[in-house]
Amino acid sequence: MKRRTLLGGAIVIAVAGRTSGVAAEPPPIKIGMTMAQSGGLAGGGKASLLGIEIWRDDVNAKGGLLGRKVELVVYDDKSSAAETPAIYSKLLDVDKVDLLFAPYATVPTAPIMPLVKQRGLLLIGNFSFQVNSKVGHDMWFNNAPWGPADSWAAAFLDLGQKAGGKTIALLTADQEFAQNLALTAREVAKKRNMPLVFDQAYPPNTVEFSSIIRALNAAKPDIVYIASYPPDSTGILRAVNEIGIADSVKIFGGGMVGLQFGSVMASLGSLLNGVVNFNTWLPEPNMYYDGTKAFFETYTKRATEAKVDPLGYYLAPFGYASGQLIEQAIKATGSLDQKALAKYLHDNEHKTIVGPIAFSADGERKETATLMAQFRGVVDKDIEQFRSPGKQVILFPDKLKSGDLISPFEAART
């Protein structure tokens, strides 16, 4: 394996090394990216990267692409937006990578969008939200299942309305991702003439949520829509457990990042019960496609060895699917021409381990495949329980549904 020594604490994973003495071995196809391996996004970044690595190993075991092995060139962006622009310039100008994958999450991805558009490069996104809405890059393809911008909020509010909800409370982190969600929620609420009785953004470093939950309760909302990051999600649920929630609340949750991660779920345990939240993949009957089971068998073993999220439902299979998208495009076009690859990705539906993927003109899913699921019957200190169906019952979309909403929220908690 050929190793590189890099400055600044960055890491490189050079995977498909050249074997000395083999004549005329073609150079590898290099896919460059940053991925959070430290900082607040590291838990997700490590799982996402492992999913991509499993795809790389699978495709290389089959002979690679275009007769060439696949090599990943990966730097740690430290979960920071300040790191990514310079690193992606280095990937292109120094490392001379052939293709780019985006970092995990919205905040590190947004700053590189002007660069990739200016250079006319294809970029496979990785669970960012609406980073292309202003840039308008026609070679951006998000691996996430979000779909149209308003579909996330609409799905949650639909469930709330069907349960009799009429008024809304918004509680959101003052970060780009959460504020994008809040913006679409306000737009959907306005179209439906649903009053916002509480609308508060909190600083990203907030650790104490008791006073905020008391203020929210005083507004007596029917629907509580939250857009939060992992530390905040934990703090909010602990505050709710301590204080309780208004009797008026029919549904609670929506956009809480962190409740998809094994360590967070194991830590919160029964405090999760009743929460309705977005997710991307769950071990419910309708979620298995060709290769899904085999992927998770491999992932579980390697995640244990690497001390990465042992479940990996949220991000890991979508990392693998990112590779599948590129693999299918390269095989179909027979080249690495980025415009040809982009055209193929736009024009076709693609089979992946997370289901079929088809893209709209903006590089997002034509139809949302974002799940809304309710935690049920969760007990404390048992991560293995989440490997079985029934602990997160899918309420939306209808084609993947595995149960109906239990409402109001206090009844669902018990």
N, C-alpha and C positions, 0 to 999 in steps of 0.2 A: 504494500500500500504506500502510495506516495503521500507524504505528509508535508504540510506547509507550516511555517512558523510565522505568526502574525502579531502585530503590535496592538496595544490598546485593549487587551483582554478579549478580543473577538475570537470566535472559534470557527474553524472550518472543518467540515466533515467531507473528506475526499474519499468517496466510496468505491468507485470503480477504478482501482489503480491499474497501472500498466505492468505487465509481467515482463521482466527483463529477459532478453534473449528471444522473444517472439517477434519474428520479422513482420514488418508492415502492418502492425496492429493499428487500426484506425483510432483516431483520438476519440475520447468519450464525448457524448452530448452533455454539456454542463448546464444544469439548472441552478440558478442563483437565487438566494433569498436571505432575508433576516428572519429570525424567529426568537421570540422571547424565551430565553433560558434562565433569566434572572429578573427580578423585579416583580411587580404585581400581576403581570400577565403570564408569568413563567409556567404556572400550573397548566394552563391551556396550551401554551406554546410548545411545551415538551410533548404533550399528547398528540398535538397536531403534527409535529415533526416525526414522531414515531410512526404515525399513519403513512406519511409520505415515504419514510424509509422502508416500510414493509412493501409498498408498491414498487419502489426502486429495486428491491431485492427480487420481487416476483418477476418484474419485466426483464431484469438482467439474467435471471435463471432461464428465461425463454429466449435468450440471445440478444437482448437489448432492442434498440430501435434503429432502423436503417443500417443494421449490421454493426452498430456501435453500442457500447455499454453506456449506461446512464450514471452520471456523477452528480452528486449534490454539493454545492458550495454554500455553506450556511454560516452566517454570522449572528452573534447574540446582539439584538438591538436593545437589550436591557429594559424592555417594556417602555421605551422612551421615543417620542416623536422626534426629539432632537437628534437622535442617532441615525435615523433611516435615510435621509437624503444623501448624506456623504457616503454611506455604505453602499447604496444602490449605484451611485456613480462609480465607486470602486469596482463593484461587481462587473459593470459594463466596460470600464476603461482599462482596468488592470487585470482582472480575472478573465475577462473576455468570455463571459458566459453566453450560452446560446439562447436561453429562455429565462424568464423571470416568474417566480411565484411571489405573491405579496406577503408581508408580515401577517401575523395573527392580530386581528382587531382593528377597529376604526382609527383610533388615535395614531398609531404608528404608520398606518397606510396612507392617510390623507396627504401628508407632505410629499409623497413620492408621485402622486398622480400627475402633476404638471410635467415632471421629468419624463415619465413614460409616454405621455401624449406628445410632448415636444419631439421625442426621438422616434415616434411611430412604432412603439413596441407593444407586443401582446403582453398582458399581465393577467395571471390567474389570481383572483382575489381570495381572501381567506377570512371570512366571517366579519367583514366590515359592513357598516350600514350607511348607505347613501353617500359614499365618498365620491361617486361619479356624477352626482346630481348636478353639480355646478361645472365640473370640468368637461363632461360630455365626451369622454374618450371612447371611440368606437371599437377599440381592441381590448376592452376590459371585460372579464368574465368572472363573476363572483361565484365561488363554490357553495356559498350559503343558500339555504332554502327560502330566504325571505320573500322573494317575489315583489309585486308592486309595493311602493313605499307605504301606502296606507293599510295594507292587508293585515299587518301585525296588530295594530290598534283595533281595526275593524273586527277581527276575529274575537278579540277579548271583549269588546263592547257588545258584540252580538250575543255572546254568552250571558253577559250581565243584563242586557235588555230582556232576553228570554226568561230570565229569573225574576223579572219585575223591576229591575233597576232603572232609575230615571236621572239621577244626579251623579256627578263624577268628582272624585278627588284625584289630583295628580301630585305625586311625590317623586322628584327626579334629581339625580346627581347633576351637578353643574359641570358636565363633561360633554364632548361633542356627540358621542353615541347616544347618551341618555336624552340630550336636548333634541336630537333628531327624532327620537321616539315621541317625546313630548309634543313636538311640533305637529306630527301627524295625528296624534291623539286629539289635540285641540281642533284640528281641521275636521276630523271625523265627527267629533262631538258637536261642532257648529252645524254641520250638514244635517245632523239628526235632531237638532234643537234640544240637546242635552246640556243642562246648566253645569258649569264648573263651580262647585261650591268651595273648593280648596285647590290651590295651585302653587306649590312651593318647590323651589330648587335649593338644594343644600350644598355647601362646599365639599369638594372631594375628600377632604381630610376629616370630615365629621365622624365621630366615634360614638357619640351619645345621642340617641334618637327619642328618648322618653318624652321630652317637651314637644317634639314635632308630632309624635303619635297622639299626645293629648290634644294638641291643636286640631289635628285631623279629625279626631273623634268628636270634637265640639261642633264641627261642621256637619255631622250626621250624613255622610255621603252614602249612596247605595252601592257604588262601584268604586273600588280603590285600585288605581292603575299606578304601578311603581316601575320606574326605570333606574336600576341601581347596578353597581359593580360588586364583586364578591364580598369585600369587607363590609360594605354598606348593607348588602342583603342580609348578612348574618346579624348585624347590629339592629336592623329594623325588625327582624323576626323575634329577636330576644326581647326587644322593647314591647312588641305586641304580646308576647307571652307574659311579660311582667304586668302590663297595664290592662290588657284586653283590647277589644275593638268594639266600635259602636254597634249596637244591635241592628242598625239599619243596613249594615254592609252585607250585600248579597254575594259578592265575589271580590277576591283580593289577590293581587299579584300582577302578572302580565309580562313585565320586562325585567325580571330580576336575574342578572347574570351571577353565576356562582352556584345556584341551586342545581346546576347540571353536573357539577364536579363531585367525584366520589368522596373526596376528603371533606368537603363542605356538607354533603348530604349525611355522611356518617356522623359528623360533629353535631349537626342540628337535630337529627333523629326525629322524634315525634313532634318537634316544633314545626315541621314541614306540613303536617296534616292539614288538609283543607285548602292550601295554597294552590291556585291555578296559575301556571307559569308556562312560558314558551320553552320549547325544547326542539331538538332536531332529529334525534333517533332514540327510540326506546324499545325494550325487548317485549313489545306487544305483537300479537300474531301477524298483523298486516305489514310489519316493517321489514320482513326478510326478503331479500332479492338474491339473484345469482351471485354467489361469492360472499355474502354478508356473514354467514355462519363461520366460514373458513377464516375470514379476516379476523373476527373476534377471538377465535381459538388461538391464532398466532399472536394477536395483540395482547391477550391476557397473559400469556407466558412471558412475552418480552417486556411488558409493562411492569410485571412483578420483578424481573431482573433489573430493570432500569429505574425502579422506584418512581414510576410515573403513575398518573391517575389509573387505578386498577380497573375502572369501568370503561372510561374512554368514549362514552356514547356521544358526547356533545360534538367533539372536534375530530377525533382520530379517523373515523370512517370517511369523513369529508376530505381529510388530507389525502387518503388513498384515492378518493374519487377525483381529486385534482389531477393526480397522475393519470388516471384513466382517461380523463378528458384530453390531455395532451397526447397520450398514447394513441387514442383513436384518431385524432386529427393528423398526427404525423403519419400513421399507417395509411390513412385515406388519401392524403395529398402526396405522400412519398417524398416529403421535403421538410426543411425547417424554415421555409419562407413564412415570415410572420403574418403577412397579409393573407396568404393562402390558408394558413391555419385558422386565422380569425374568421375568414369567410366560411370555412367548414363548420366551425363552432356555432356561428350564427344560423347557418342554414339547416342544421340537422338536430335530431334528438339523440341523446347519448345514453347508453346503458351503463349504469354504475352500481356499486354495492349499496348506495343509498337511494336507488330508484332511478327512473328516467329523468334526464335533465334537458330542458330546452330553454334557450335564452331569448329574451326580448332585445330590442335594438340598444337598450341602455346597458346590456350585459348582466341584468338581473334575471331571475327565473320568470318565465312567462306566467306561471301560476305558482302561488305560494304553496310550499310544502312544510311551512313552519307549524309545528305542533303546539296546541294548547292542551296541557295535561294537568290533572288534579292529583295531588299526593293523597294517598289513602292508606290507612292501617299501618303507618310507619312506626316502628319501635326504635328505641334508643340503642346505640352502640352495636349496630349490625349492618355492615356494608353489603354483606352477601344477599340480604333481602332484596336489594335493588336489581339483582340479576333475574328475578322472576317477574312475570307479568302481574299486573294488578296493583302495584305500588304507585305507579304513575299512569292513571287511566286517561287515554286520549279522548278529548272532547271535540277536537277540531284538527284537521278537516274531516268532513263526513266520510270520505272514502277510506280513512284510516281509523275511524272512531272505534273505541273499545268500551265506551260507557257514557253515562249522562252526568251532568253537573249535580253535585250535592250542594244545596244552598238552604239557608244563609251560611255565611262563613263560619260563624260560631258553632253551628250544627255540624258542619263538615270537619271542624277541628276535633270534635269528640267522637 
